[in-house]
Amino acid sequence: MSTASGTLSVVMEEEPSGILGRPVDLVSRQAIERSSNWIRRKAILESAEPYFVAR
């Protein structure tokens, strides 16, 4: 990626992937909740695990 924010996004996904030993997708809960695909939305929200929660 050529933008600074794009590079940050890649780094942010690589760190938890390395820790967990599996691929990780960083997506906001709000983005998933707005999805028109109810089957995918339900599956993701039922299996989502928070990695970091801002206080």
Steps between C-alpha positions, in 0.01 A plus 500: 500500500623843420324714761609535859157393624505197269838398637374541856203278417728222376720525810195498726377175341841331499559544875190311623546242224850431630382478859200279427666292229210541259366761257325795662263754344464836669151631438289733707192350659297783349610399148386142560170610652428706184561203268205409281602131505318380812652150487857632496415771756353242741795260462759773554329656800452159665865404458672838549762521773627838618878537487519848649230709661561876531403649833 
